[in-house]
Structures are given as C-alpha cells and as structure tokens.
C-alpha cells in the first residue's frame, strides 16, 4: 500500500452534512484550534468594526442560523470587519466574517442571513479543511512525517492559510459554492427566513460585481468582487434555483 493510500485510510472522516467519508488531515478539535489561531491573523489584517451594536446584531443572526446547521455545537463566532471590500468569508472551526463593504448592499435581514448562511455552509461541509487536506496531500513528501503526529505544525498551518486565502478571493469552485448556497437556504428556512432571499442577495451582489468591473475597467485596475458570485446572473442560473428551491421542504 502506498503512503498516500495509508494516509487516506487513516484520515477519512464522516462529513457532517452528507454522512459520507471525506479525506481530511485534521480532527474537529484541530480544526477549531486552527481556526482560533487563524482568527488572530485575520484580525491583524482586518480590524473588527468599532460598532458594538452592529456586531451584536450580526452575531445574533449568525448564532440563530448556526443552531439550525449541521454543526450546532461548534464555537461559532461572527465578526464584522472594517473593510470597504464587498466580501464575506469563513475559517474552519466556526469563524465567519462579513465586511462593512458588503453590508452597504444588503436590503434586509433575510439577505444578511443569506450571506452569513452561505458562509456557515462552507464551515459545516468542511470545504476549507477538505481543500487544505487535498493541497497538503499533493505535497505529501514534505509533510508526511509531521501530519501523522498529534497537533498541527506551522507548515500545515501555513498551507491552510494559503489555501483559505485563495478560497476567499476566488471561491471554492462551482460545486462547493452551490452546496453552500443549498445549505444556506436550508438554514434560512429552518430559522424562519424565506430561502428565496439567497437568490435575491446573490442578485444584488452580481449587480454590484458588474458595476465594480465597469468602474475598475475605466480606472485600469483589477476588480475585487465577492467570492461566491456566479458567472451568470441568478435569474439565468437554473442550478442555483434548483438547489435553493430544495429548501422549500423545510
């Protein structure tokens, strides 16, 4: 049996959402620990917005959604960061961030819940952990010895942060983004929001993306857009409508 094969057998964990087996290189305890460490790095890069009332409001919405998720027992944290960028992102272990820039485009609490619910979906489905694990396995020779022992070393941590940084800006790929929209819509419905708010908020962000792209083109610079936005407009995206429509049963 190859080293990679042995590693895969040793590090297959049950997916909290699907119940299937995922190839991951850390336990849930390690995931939470890594998220807590990376949280400190995020706050060095993006300061928390100095608005206690708004922070409490977003946290309250997030906590209600998280209680209806597939991983309600994670130590969830929801933070508004002081950045004009239109973005939201999540760390493994239950750390979710939303920028003040994106909040300017949200028209209702349901749309806020849609953005937060989408990020919760990335955490519950362990997208960041799975992507980091696959990335680490690709460079198996350099890290095999370290990841077979308890705890996470600095090299594995750096790999995680690099992988997550790429995901924040480019997304996790079409399938994972769709899965997060489906999960987010489910969590909205379970919490009492209309799951169609997921499509509405994506439409708002898509319009913003088109506007930002035009402004950037005129200024000769690269546009910065929300990672979860699709190539096509939500009104033309049949798969998005399908996955969000599944929340109707809740």
C-alpha positions in Angstrom: 0.0 0.0 0.0 1.4 3.4 -0.9 2.0 6.1 1.8 -0.8 8.2 0.3 -3.2 5.3 0.4 -2.3 4.5 4.0 -2.8 8.2 4.9 -6.1 8.3 3.2 -7.4 5.4 5.2 -6.1 6.9 8.4 -7.6 10.2 7.8 -11.1 9.6 6.5 -13.8 11.4 8.5 -17.5 11.5 8.3 -18.9 14.6 6.5 -21.2 16.4 8.9 -23.6 17.3 6.1 -23.7 14.2 3.8 -22.7 11.5 6.2 -20.2 10.3 3.6 -16.4 9.9 4.1 -14.1 12.8 3.4 -10.3 12.8 3.2 -9.2 15.2 5.9 -5.9 15.7 7.7 -7.2 17.1 11.0 -9.8 16.2 13.7 -12.6 18.6 14.6 -10.6 19.6 17.7 -7.6 20.5 15.5 -10.0 22.3 13.1 -11.3 24.5 15.9 -7.8 25.1 17.2 -6.5 26.1 13.7 -9.5 28.4 13.2 -8.8 30.1 16.5 -5.2 30.7 15.6 -6.0 32.0 12.1 -8.7 34.3 13.6 -6.0 36.3 15.3 -4.2 36.7 11.9 -7.4 37.8 10.3 -7.9 40.5 13.0 -4.4 41.8 12.4 -5.2 42.1 8.7 -8.8 43.4 9.1 -9.7 45.1 12.3 -13.1 44.3 13.8 -15.5 47.2 13.1 -15.9 49.5 16.1 -19.7 49.3 16.4 -20.8 47.0 19.3 -24.5 47.3 18.4 -23.9 46.1 14.8 -21.5 43.4 16.0 -24.1 42.1 18.4 -26.8 42.2 15.8 -24.8 40.2 13.2 -23.7 37.7 15.8 -27.3 37.2 16.9 -28.4 36.5 13.4 -25.5 34.2 12.8 -26.0 32.3 16.1 -29.6 31.6 15.3 -28.6 30.2 11.8 -25.8 28.2 13.3 -28.1 26.5 15.8 -30.1 25.2 12.8 -27.0 24.0 11.0 -25.4 20.5 10.7 -22.7 21.5 13.3 -24.6 23.5 16.0 -22.0 22.6 18.7 -19.1 24.4 17.1 -17.9 27.5 19.0 -19.4 29.9 16.4 -18.1 33.5 16.0 -19.5 36.1 13.7 -17.4 39.3 13.1 -18.0 42.4 11.0 -14.6 43.6 9.8 -13.7 47.2 8.9 -13.0 46.7 5.2 -14.6 48.5 2.2 -14.3 45.3 0.2 -17.6 43.6 -0.8 -16.9 40.2 0.7 -17.6 37.6 3.4 -15.6 34.6 4.3 -15.2 31.8 6.9 -12.5 29.9 8.7 -12.7 26.3 9.7 -14.0 25.7 13.2 -16.8 28.2 13.1 -15.3 31.7 12.4 -17.4 33.8 10.0 -16.6 37.3 8.8 -18.6 39.9 6.9 -17.2 43.2 5.7 -18.8 46.6 6.3 -18.5 47.0 2.5 -20.9 44.2 1.7 -23.4 45.3 4.3 -24.0 48.5 2.3 -25.6 46.4 -0.4 -27.9 44.3 1.8 -31.5 45.4 1.8 -33.0 43.2 4.6 -32.1 40.9 7.5 -33.0 38.0 5.3 -30.3 39.0 2.8 -27.8 39.4 5.7 -28.9 35.9 6.8 -28.3 34.7 3.2 -24.7 35.8 3.2 -24.0 34.5 6.7 -25.8 31.2 6.0 -23.7 30.7 2.8 -20.5 31.1 4.9 -21.9 28.7 7.6 -22.4 26.2 4.8 -18.7 26.3 3.9 -17.8 25.5 7.5 -20.4 22.8 8.1 -19.4 21.0 4.9 -15.7 21.4 5.8 -14.8 22.9 2.5 -11.7 24.7 3.8 -10.5 21.6 5.6 -11.1 19.4 2.6 -9.4 21.8 0.2 -6.4 22.2 2.5 -6.1 18.4 3.0 -6.1 17.8 -0.7 -3.5 20.5 -1.2 -1.3 19.1 1.6 -1.6 15.6 0.2 -0.4 16.8 -3.2 2.9 17.8 -1.5 2.9 14.6 0.7 6.7 14.1 0.7 7.4 17.4 2.6 4.8 17.0 5.3 4.1 13.3 5.7 6.0 12.9 8.9 4.5 16.0 10.6 0.8 15.3 9.8 1.0 11.8 11.2 1.6 13.1 14.7 -1.0 14.8 17.0 -1.4 18.5 16.7 -0.9 20.8 13.7 2.6 22.1 12.8 3.4 25.5 11.4 3.9 24.2 7.9 0.4 22.6 7.9 -1.0 25.8 9.3 0.7 27.9 6.6 -0.7 25.6 4.0 -4.2 26.0 5.4 -4.0 29.8 5.5 -2.7 29.9 1.9 -5.5 27.7 0.7 -8.1 29.7 2.5 -6.7 33.0 1.2 -7.2 31.6 -2.3 -10.7 30.5 -1.5 -11.7 33.9 0.0 -10.8 35.6 -3.3 -11.7 33.0 -5.9 -14.2 30.8 -4.2 -14.1 27.1 -3.5 -15.3 26.1 -7.0 -18.7 25.8 -8.6 -19.8 22.7 -6.7 -18.8 23.8 -3.3 -20.3 27.3 -3.8 -23.6 25.7 -4.9 -23.5 23.3 -1.9 -23.1 26.3 0.4 -26.0 28.1 -1.3 -28.1 25.0 -0.8 -27.1 24.7 2.9 -27.5 28.4 3.5 -31.0 28.3 2.0 -31.8 25.3 4.3 -30.6 27.1 7.3 -32.6 30.2 6.4 -35.8 28.1 6.1 -35.1 26.3 9.4 -34.6 29.7 11.1 -37.8 31.2 9.7 -36.4 33.3 6.8 -37.6 32.9 3.2 -34.9 30.8 1.5 -35.5 32.8 -1.7 -33.5 35.6 0.0 -30.5 33.5 -1.1 -31.2 34.2 -4.7 -32.1 37.8 -4.0 -28.8 38.6 -2.3 -26.8 36.9 -5.0 -28.6 39.1 -7.5 -27.7 42.2 -5.5 -24.1 41.1 -5.3 -24.0 40.2 -9.0 -25.2 43.7 -9.9 -22.6 45.1 -7.7 -19.9 43.0 -9.3 -20.9 44.2 -12.8 -20.8 47.8 -11.6 -17.4 47.3 -9.9 -16.0 45.6 -13.0 -17.0 48.5 -15.2 -15.5 51.0 -12.7 -12.3 49.0 -12.5 -12.0 48.9 -16.3 -12.3 52.6 -16.5 -9.6 53.0 -13.8 -7.3 50.4 -15.4 -7.3 48.2 -12.3 -8.4 44.7 -11.3 -11.9 44.4 -9.8 -12.4 42.9 -6.4 -15.6 41.0 -6.0 -17.4 38.7 -3.6 -16.1 35.1 -3.9 -19.5 33.5 -4.1 -20.8 35.4 -7.1 -21.6 33.3 -10.2 -20.5 33.9 -13.8 -24.1 34.2 -14.8 -26.9 36.3 -13.2 -29.0 34.4 -10.7 -32.1 34.9 -12.9 -30.4 32.8 -15.6 -28.9 30.2 -13.2 -31.1 27.1 -13.3 -28.9 25.1 -10.9 -28.9 27.8 -8.3 -32.7 28.0 -8.4 -32.8 24.2 -8.1 -30.6 24.0 -5.0 -32.3 26.9 -3.3 -35.7 25.5 -4.2 -34.9 22.3 -2.2 -35.2 24.3 1.0 -38.9 24.5 0.4 -39.4 21.2 2.2 -38.2 22.8 5.4 
